[in-house]
Amino acid sequence: MNVLVLNAGSSSFKSSLYQLTGEVPSDPVVPLWTGEVDWDSSGTVVLKAKTADNSVREERSGRSRTNDIHDLLNLLWSGKTQVINNIDEIDIVGNRVVHGGDKYRQPMLINPEVKAEIDRLSIYAPLHNPANLMGIEAIESLSGNMTQMAVFDTAFYRDLPEVAYVYPVPYQWLEQGIRKYGFHGISHQYCTRRAAELLGRDLGELRLISCHLGNGCSLAATKFGRCIDTTMGFTPLDGLVMGTRCGSIDPGIILHLLREGEYTVEELDHILNFESGLLGISGVSNDVREIDKAIDSGNAKAKLALDIYIDRLAAKIAYLLPALGGLDALIFTAGVGENHAGIRAAVASKLAFLGVEIDSYLNSLSIPPEAGVSSGDDRDLASGRSPVRLLAIHTQEEWEIARTCWQYLNTK
């Protein structure tokens, strides 16, 4: 069967086609086809698609996003990267949807009611849910009877205890939907299951903290197979210092700035989401690689930005430990977590009071540029003496979505 996965974001649209047979394997399957649209702020649009044998790259400008998505998907059944004859050969489409609210705590087949709820929840995820809907509607316009499934990032946190998700504000706010939801759930779900495989243990007996460190960053604490806390909250703005997002700050700062009339709500929203974090402190970049270069050239603010990033990361890990009652493994994933040896080593050093010890040689090994087509580069970085394992795992959200769709088709 053919499973098409759509991962639509605010500035990009990614897609993968998996050809699957038999039972669901534990290891990821290499996609038959991958495609991506990038919408640059300058107005440049880049379409990319590739198979095992061919690739296409095209730059353009001026067309609508829906047309760009249609043109990308057309490369599945035409041109150099054709792998199927038409869209009807796709058995199911799996869509990453960032926010499912309280209502959707498991994957859902998409129908008008589900679409309406995803749209309503856009108020909580304005950069993501509308983009997710665009992908869903692009498929509908190409094939109105296609089976589509929504896989929600927030569903991973369906078992959060009240003590974790209720904010210390008037309780009636909870009834208005103001609570901790958590994000990056598809990534955390894949990585916790993969950690159990690497360790050769049952997920139901492990205490794990997964660190999703990319431009957006979050931690998830999983105890015996159940996520019990996370650092992102009502929105993806909370928690860790991120590339351009501030993470947790004193809410009184916002009240002060509004009271003084220095900024409008919209201006503050933009600053906290797009001009803060590593970029805001360093004044250099949201990209850790550029921060490293600036540090090497003696930029003090870049060093401060990275020091704060690491300090808050270690502090939030420590914050999650009491609820877990111990820690069997710490997982590093996403672009920074998988590839930045210095950050991993610094975090391990700050957690040395737990007996954590990283193997400097294993930590220094780089992941090949094509990592991600398999799970072969996932590894344990801890020394033999460390009671806590330190795992570098390449997150594979598209595969997790494909796996969810495949399980549905094989059990209905």
Backbone torsions as a table, in degrees:
resi	resn	phi	psi	omega
1	MET	NA	155.9	-179.5
2	ASN	-109.7	124.6	179.1
3	VAL	-116.4	120.1	177.6
4	LEU	-100.8	130.0	179.9
5	VAL	-112.1	132.8	176.6
6	LEU	-115.9	129.0	177.2
7	ASN	-126.4	91.4	-174.1
8	ALA	-96.5	130.0	177.5
9	GLY	-121.7	-174.1	-176.4
10	SER	-72.9	-25.9	-178.3
11	SER	-128.3	3.1	179.6
12	SER	-151.9	160.4	178.0
13	PHE	-136.8	117.2	-178.4
14	LYS	-114.2	147.2	-178.4
15	SER	-146.7	145.0	177.2
16	SER	-139.9	140.5	175.7
17	LEU	-111.2	122.9	178.6
18	TYR	-109.3	135.7	174.8
19	GLN	-108.1	113.6	-168.5
20	LEU	-125.4	143.3	176.7
21	THR	-141.0	158.8	174.1
22	GLY	70.3	-147.8	-178.7
23	GLU	-82.0	158.1	178.2
24	VAL	-69.2	119.5	179.2
25	PRO	-78.3	158.4	177.1
26	SER	-77.4	-35.5	179.9
27	ASP	-85.1	146.7	178.5
28	PRO	-60.0	147.9	176.4
29	VAL	-97.6	140.2	177.5
30	VAL	-69.3	126.7	179.1
31	PRO	-64.7	145.7	178.3
32	LEU	-70.9	-29.6	-175.7
33	TRP	-152.6	140.6	172.7
34	THR	-131.4	146.2	178.6
35	GLY	-144.6	157.0	-178.5
36	GLU	-153.6	141.4	169.3
37	VAL	-116.5	129.8	174.4
38	ASP	-115.7	126.4	177.4
39	TRP	-103.8	106.8	-179.0
40	ASP	-77.6	148.4	179.8
41	SER	-63.2	-20.4	179.2
42	SER	-79.1	-9.7	-178.5
43	GLY	103.9	-6.0	177.4
44	THR	-76.5	135.5	178.0
45	VAL	-116.0	130.3	179.1
46	VAL	-118.6	122.8	174.6
47	LEU	-104.3	131.0	178.2
48	LYS	-134.7	138.2	175.4
49	ALA	-146.5	148.0	177.7
50	LYS	-153.2	153.1	171.4
51	THR	-122.3	-171.9	177.8
52	ALA	-64.3	-26.5	-172.7
53	ASP	-112.5	-22.4	-173.2
54	ASN	-139.1	161.3	176.2
55	SER	-146.9	155.3	179.4
56	VAL	-134.6	137.7	173.1
57	ARG	-138.1	127.5	-176.3
58	GLU	-137.5	132.8	174.2
59	GLU	-105.5	142.7	-179.0
60	ARG	-154.8	179.5	175.3
61	SER	-155.9	157.0	166.4
62	GLY	92.1	-12.3	-179.6
63	ARG	-91.7	168.1	179.6
64	SER	-77.2	157.6	179.6
65	ARG	-62.7	-37.2	178.4
66	THR	-60.9	-43.7	177.4
67	ASN	-64.1	-38.0	177.8
68	ASP	-61.8	-42.8	179.0
69	ILE	-64.7	-43.7	177.2
70	HIS	-57.7	-45.0	-177.6
71	ASP	-65.3	-37.5	177.0
72	LEU	-63.7	-49.1	-177.5
73	LEU	-65.1	-30.1	176.4
74	ASN	-60.8	-24.0	179.0
75	LEU	-70.9	-11.4	173.8
76	LEU	-68.9	-34.3	-173.9
77	TRP	-123.3	19.2	175.9
78	SER	-156.1	158.6	175.1
79	GLY	77.1	-162.7	-174.1
80	LYS	-64.6	-27.5	-176.3
81	THR	-104.8	22.7	178.6
82	GLN	-64.5	130.2	176.8
83	VAL	-128.9	-14.1	174.2
84	ILE	-133.9	169.3	-176.4
85	ASN	-88.5	-31.4	178.8
86	ASN	-163.4	170.8	-174.9
87	ILE	-65.4	-23.8	-178.6
88	ASP	-68.0	-11.9	176.4
89	GLU	-79.9	-6.6	176.1
90	ILE	-84.6	128.7	-176.9
91	ASP	-85.4	-33.5	-179.3
92	ILE	-158.9	148.8	175.9
93	VAL	-115.5	125.0	176.5
94	GLY	-102.2	125.6	-177.1
95	ASN	-112.1	125.8	169.5
96	ARG	-71.4	126.7	174.4
97	VAL	-124.0	125.3	-172.2
98	VAL	-69.7	-46.3	-171.8
99	HIS	-119.7	121.2	176.2
100	GLY	-112.3	-1.1	178.1
101	GLY	61.7	-157.3	178.1
102	ASP	-77.4	-24.9	-169.4
103	LYS	-74.7	-40.9	-173.4
104	TYR	-108.6	102.0	-177.3
105	ARG	-110.6	13.6	175.7
106	GLN	-155.3	164.7	178.1
107	PRO	-58.4	146.7	-177.2
108	MET	-132.5	140.1	169.0
109	LEU	-67.7	139.0	-173.7
110	ILE	-84.5	128.1	174.7
111	ASN	-140.5	177.1	-178.1
112	PRO	-55.4	-37.4	-179.9
113	GLU	-65.3	-44.4	179.9
114	VAL	-64.5	-42.8	177.9
115	LYS	-60.2	-41.8	-178.9
116	ALA	-63.9	-37.9	179.8
117	GLU	-71.1	-39.0	175.9
118	ILE	-60.5	-40.2	178.7
119	ASP	-66.0	-43.6	179.4
120	ARG	-60.9	-38.0	-177.9
121	LEU	-75.7	-2.8	177.4
122	SER	-61.3	-22.7	178.4
123	ILE	-63.5	-27.1	179.4
124	TYR	-90.8	-23.1	-179.0
125	ALA	-137.3	68.5	-172.2
126	PRO	-68.4	-19.7	178.9
127	LEU	-87.8	-15.7	-169.0
128	HIS	-118.9	-53.1	-176.2
129	ASN	-58.1	-41.5	176.5
130	PRO	-61.2	-36.9	177.3
131	ALA	-67.3	-39.4	177.1
132	ASN	-61.0	-42.0	177.6
133	LEU	-63.6	-35.9	179.5
134	MET	-60.7	-41.0	177.4
135	GLY	-64.7	-43.2	178.5
136	ILE	-59.7	-45.9	-177.1
137	GLU	-72.5	-27.3	175.4
138	ALA	-64.1	-41.4	177.2
139	ILE	-66.5	-42.3	-180.0
140	GLU	-59.7	-37.4	-179.0
141	SER	-72.6	-23.4	177.9
142	LEU	-87.8	-32.4	-179.4
143	SER	-155.1	101.5	-173.6
144	GLY	-65.8	-20.9	-177.3
145	ASN	-104.5	14.4	-178.8
146	MET	-69.5	134.4	174.5
147	THR	-73.9	122.5	178.8
148	GLN	-126.0	144.9	179.7
149	MET	-124.5	138.8	173.3
150	ALA	-98.2	125.6	176.0
151	VAL	-112.4	116.4	-168.7
152	PHE	-95.2	133.5	174.5
153	ASP	-61.6	-35.4	-176.4
154	THR	-75.0	-16.0	-175.0
155	ALA	-65.9	-27.0	179.4
156	PHE	-59.3	-23.8	-174.5
157	TYR	-100.0	19.5	-175.5
158	ARG	-63.2	-23.7	-177.5
159	ASP	-100.8	12.0	177.5
160	LEU	-55.0	134.0	175.7
161	PRO	-72.5	158.1	-179.6
162	GLU	-55.8	-38.6	-177.9
163	VAL	-60.2	-23.5	179.9
164	ALA	-90.7	-36.4	-172.0
165	TYR	-99.8	-11.9	179.8
166	VAL	-90.0	128.2	178.3
167	TYR	-84.7	150.1	178.1
168	PRO	-80.8	63.6	177.7
169	VAL	-129.5	173.7	178.0
170	PRO	-48.0	130.3	-171.2
171	TYR	-60.5	-27.6	-179.3
172	GLN	-65.5	-19.1	175.9
173	TRP	-62.8	-33.5	177.6
174	LEU	-59.3	-39.3	179.6
175	GLU	-68.4	-15.7	175.8
176	GLN	-93.0	5.6	177.8
177	GLY	92.0	7.6	179.7
178	ILE	-88.0	105.2	-176.4
179	ARG	-161.4	171.8	174.0
180	LYS	-78.2	129.6	177.6
181	TYR	-108.0	-44.9	-176.8
182	GLY	84.6	149.2	-177.3
183	PHE	-140.9	-178.1	-173.0
184	HIS	59.0	23.9	-173.3
185	GLY	-63.2	-35.8	-179.1
186	ILE	-65.1	-40.2	177.0
187	SER	-64.6	-47.7	180.0
188	HIS	-62.4	-38.1	179.7
189	GLN	-63.3	-46.8	178.9
190	TYR	-61.3	-46.7	-172.4
191	CYS	-69.3	-34.6	178.2
192	THR	-68.8	-39.8	177.2
193	ARG	-66.2	-41.4	179.0
194	ARG	-65.0	-35.0	177.7
195	ALA	-61.6	-43.3	178.7
196	ALA	-60.7	-39.1	177.7
197	GLU	-64.6	-44.4	-180.0
198	LEU	-62.4	-37.9	-177.7
199	LEU	-84.1	-9.8	-178.8
200	GLY	66.7	32.8	-178.4
201	ARG	-129.8	163.4	178.5
202	ASP	-78.0	133.9	179.5
203	LEU	-57.6	-30.3	-177.8
204	GLY	-70.6	-3.0	177.8
205	GLU	-118.7	8.2	-173.5
206	LEU	-107.7	147.1	171.0
207	ARG	-112.4	115.7	-171.1
208	LEU	-128.7	147.1	165.4
209	ILE	-123.3	120.0	177.9
210	SER	-102.1	132.9	-178.0
211	CYS	-110.9	102.3	175.7
212	HIS	-89.6	106.4	-173.7
213	LEU	-120.9	98.4	175.1
214	GLY	-130.0	-140.8	170.3
215	ASN	-69.2	-36.2	167.9
216	GLY	-99.2	146.1	-175.3
217	CYS	-134.7	140.8	174.5
218	SER	-156.8	156.0	173.4
219	LEU	-113.4	149.4	172.3
220	ALA	-135.1	131.2	177.8
221	ALA	-100.8	120.2	-178.5
222	THR	-117.6	121.5	-178.4
223	LYS	-116.6	114.1	177.2
224	PHE	55.0	42.6	175.4
225	GLY	87.8	1.4	-177.1
226	ARG	-124.0	127.3	176.9
227	CYS	-73.1	124.2	-175.2
228	ILE	-112.2	-11.7	175.4
229	ASP	-168.2	162.0	-179.9
230	THR	-155.7	164.5	-175.2
231	THR	-92.8	-32.6	173.5
232	MET	-72.2	152.2	-171.5
233	GLY	-125.0	-119.2	178.0
234	PHE	-63.3	-32.9	176.2
235	THR	-133.7	168.6	176.4
236	PRO	-74.6	9.0	-178.9
237	LEU	-84.7	-18.1	-171.7
238	ASP	-84.8	161.8	170.0
239	GLY	100.5	-124.0	-173.4
240	LEU	-72.4	158.7	166.8
241	VAL	-66.6	134.2	-176.6
242	MET	-123.8	-171.4	-178.2
243	GLY	-59.8	-53.4	178.9
244	THR	-125.6	-1.2	-179.3
245	ARG	-102.2	146.3	-172.1
246	CYS	-76.4	-28.9	-170.2
247	GLY	74.8	-159.0	-175.5
248	SER	-69.0	125.8	173.4
249	ILE	-138.0	166.1	177.2
250	ASP	-63.1	119.8	179.4
251	PRO	-62.5	-18.4	176.8
252	GLY	-64.4	-24.4	176.1
253	ILE	-61.7	-43.3	-179.0
254	ILE	-65.5	-44.6	179.6
255	LEU	-61.4	-41.8	179.9
256	HIS	-61.0	-48.4	-177.1
257	LEU	-65.6	-37.1	177.1
258	LEU	-69.3	-41.2	-178.9
259	ARG	-64.7	-37.2	-179.8
260	GLU	-78.1	-9.4	177.6
261	GLY	71.5	22.0	-178.2
262	GLU	-75.4	-29.7	-176.5
263	TYR	-139.2	153.8	169.2
264	THR	-85.2	168.4	176.9
265	VAL	-58.6	-43.2	-178.0
266	GLU	-64.5	-39.4	179.0
267	GLU	-65.9	-43.2	177.9
268	LEU	-64.2	-41.5	176.9
269	ASP	-54.5	-48.0	-178.5
270	HIS	-65.0	-44.4	-177.7
271	ILE	-63.3	-46.0	-176.3
272	LEU	-69.7	-29.5	-178.8
273	ASN	-90.9	-32.8	-169.7
274	PHE	-122.6	-9.9	-176.4
275	GLU	-127.8	15.9	-176.9
276	SER	-114.4	-153.8	178.7
277	GLY	60.5	-144.7	179.9
278	LEU	-58.1	-41.6	179.9
279	LEU	-63.6	-45.2	-176.4
280	GLY	-64.0	-41.9	-178.4
281	ILE	-74.4	-46.6	-173.3
282	SER	-78.2	-33.0	-172.2
283	GLY	70.4	9.6	-175.1
284	VAL	-106.7	-57.8	-172.5
285	SER	-170.1	162.1	169.3
286	ASN	-90.7	-6.8	-176.1
287	ASP	-90.2	121.1	-177.7
288	VAL	-59.8	-31.1	179.1
289	ARG	-64.6	-39.1	177.0
290	GLU	-71.7	-34.2	175.1
291	ILE	-61.0	-44.2	178.7
292	ASP	-59.0	-44.0	179.2
293	LYS	-61.7	-41.8	-180.0
294	ALA	-65.6	-38.9	177.0
295	ILE	-62.1	-43.7	179.5
296	ASP	-61.2	-27.9	179.8
297	SER	-90.9	4.7	174.5
298	GLY	94.1	16.3	-178.9
299	ASN	-76.9	111.5	-175.1
300	ALA	-69.1	-36.9	-179.6
301	LYS	-69.7	-32.6	175.7
302	ALA	-65.4	-40.8	178.2
303	LYS	-65.2	-41.2	177.8
304	LEU	-61.4	-42.6	179.6
305	ALA	-58.0	-46.9	-178.8
306	LEU	-69.5	-37.0	177.8
307	ASP	-62.4	-43.0	178.6
308	ILE	-65.1	-43.3	178.0
309	TYR	-53.9	-49.6	-177.7
310	ILE	-69.2	-42.8	-178.8
311	ASP	-60.5	-45.6	179.8
312	ARG	-68.4	-34.8	178.6
313	LEU	-62.9	-49.2	179.6
314	ALA	-64.3	-39.1	-179.5
315	ALA	-64.5	-40.9	179.7
316	LYS	-69.8	-33.4	174.1
317	ILE	-61.3	-47.0	179.7
318	ALA	-62.3	-36.3	179.2
319	TYR	-59.9	-33.4	-176.6
320	LEU	-82.0	-14.4	-171.9
321	LEU	-65.5	-43.1	-177.5
322	PRO	-57.0	-41.5	-179.7
323	ALA	-66.1	-32.3	178.5
324	LEU	-75.9	-29.7	-177.6
325	GLY	73.6	24.0	-177.8
326	GLY	138.1	175.4	-177.1
327	LEU	-146.4	123.7	177.3
328	ASP	-92.2	-35.3	-178.8
329	ALA	-155.6	145.0	173.7
330	LEU	-112.4	126.5	-174.5
331	ILE	-107.6	131.4	172.9
332	PHE	-109.3	126.9	-178.5
333	THR	-147.5	175.1	-174.5
334	ALA	72.3	177.5	-167.2
335	GLY	-52.5	-47.3	-179.7
336	VAL	-76.5	-47.0	-177.5
337	GLY	-60.0	-37.5	-177.9
338	GLU	-77.2	-28.6	-166.4
339	ASN	-119.3	-11.1	-175.6
340	HIS	-101.2	95.8	-177.8
341	ALA	-63.6	-35.2	-177.5
342	GLY	-64.5	-42.3	178.6
343	ILE	-66.7	-42.6	178.1
344	ARG	-59.9	-45.1	-179.1
345	ALA	-64.4	-40.3	-179.2
346	ALA	-65.5	-41.0	177.8
347	VAL	-64.8	-44.0	179.0
348	ALA	-59.7	-39.8	179.5
349	SER	-63.4	-41.0	179.6
350	LYS	-68.9	-21.6	179.3
351	LEU	-100.8	15.6	-178.3
352	ALA	-61.1	-24.9	178.9
353	PHE	-63.3	-17.7	176.2
354	LEU	-89.4	-2.1	-174.2
355	GLY	90.4	4.0	-178.9
356	VAL	-63.7	131.9	178.2
357	GLU	-143.3	125.1	-179.1
358	ILE	-95.5	145.8	174.4
359	ASP	-84.9	112.6	-172.6
360	SER	-63.3	-32.8	179.6
361	TYR	-70.0	-49.5	179.8
362	LEU	-62.2	-36.2	-179.5
363	ASN	-68.5	-26.8	-176.7
364	SER	-81.6	-14.4	-177.5
365	LEU	-68.3	127.7	-179.7
366	SER	-83.7	152.7	175.4
367	ILE	-86.2	131.5	-179.4
368	PRO	-56.2	151.4	-178.2
369	PRO	-55.3	-30.9	-178.1
370	GLU	-93.0	13.7	178.6
371	ALA	-57.3	146.3	-179.8
372	GLY	114.9	-17.9	175.4
373	VAL	-78.1	-14.4	173.9
374	SER	-149.9	176.6	178.9
375	SER	-99.6	14.2	-174.5
376	GLY	-66.8	-17.5	-178.6
377	ASP	-93.1	-4.8	175.8
378	ASP	-64.9	139.5	-176.2
379	ARG	-157.8	161.0	175.1
380	ASP	-92.4	124.4	-176.6
381	LEU	-100.3	-3.1	-174.6
382	ALA	-78.8	151.2	174.2
383	SER	-72.6	166.3	179.7
384	GLY	-64.2	-22.1	-178.0
385	ARG	-85.3	-14.9	-173.7
386	SER	-74.7	124.5	176.7
387	PRO	-73.1	-17.6	177.4
388	VAL	-108.7	124.6	178.7
389	ARG	-79.3	144.5	-179.9
390	LEU	-117.7	109.0	-171.4
391	LEU	-109.6	131.9	170.1
392	ALA	-102.3	116.2	-174.6
393	ILE	-127.3	128.3	175.7
394	HIS	-76.4	114.4	-178.7
395	THR	-69.8	142.8	-177.2
396	GLN	-135.9	76.4	-176.7
397	GLU	-64.9	-40.7	-179.2
398	GLU	-62.2	-40.4	178.5
399	TRP	-65.7	-39.7	179.1
400	GLU	-61.0	-39.6	177.7
401	ILE	-67.5	-44.6	178.8
402	ALA	-60.5	-41.9	179.8
403	ARG	-62.1	-41.2	178.3
404	THR	-62.5	-43.9	179.1
405	CYS	-65.4	-41.8	-179.5
406	TRP	-62.0	-43.1	178.2
407	GLN	-61.2	-39.3	178.7
408	TYR	-62.6	-47.5	-177.3
409	LEU	-65.7	-28.2	-177.4
410	ASN	-89.5	-4.3	-179.3
411	THR	-119.2	-7.2	-176.3
412	LYS	-77.7	NA	NA
